[in-house]
């Protein structure tokens, strides 16, 4: 099974078509919380992990550099 961070984006949606993919959203594993991500990986025991999450608020990224 492949674990994908970022469940609503185009990459995650396409990967889910494979059938052996579990996509997690911010609610299940917020990328700003490394421990939550590590816990999710341990819990699901995937064969591979793909980070398909993205910060898409481009204009806001200029003022919120740390989060972006």
Secondary structure, DSSP 8 states (H G I E B T S, - for coil): -EEEE-SSSHHHHHHHTTSSEEEE-TTT--TT-HHHHHHHHHHH--SEEEE------HHHHTT-TTT-
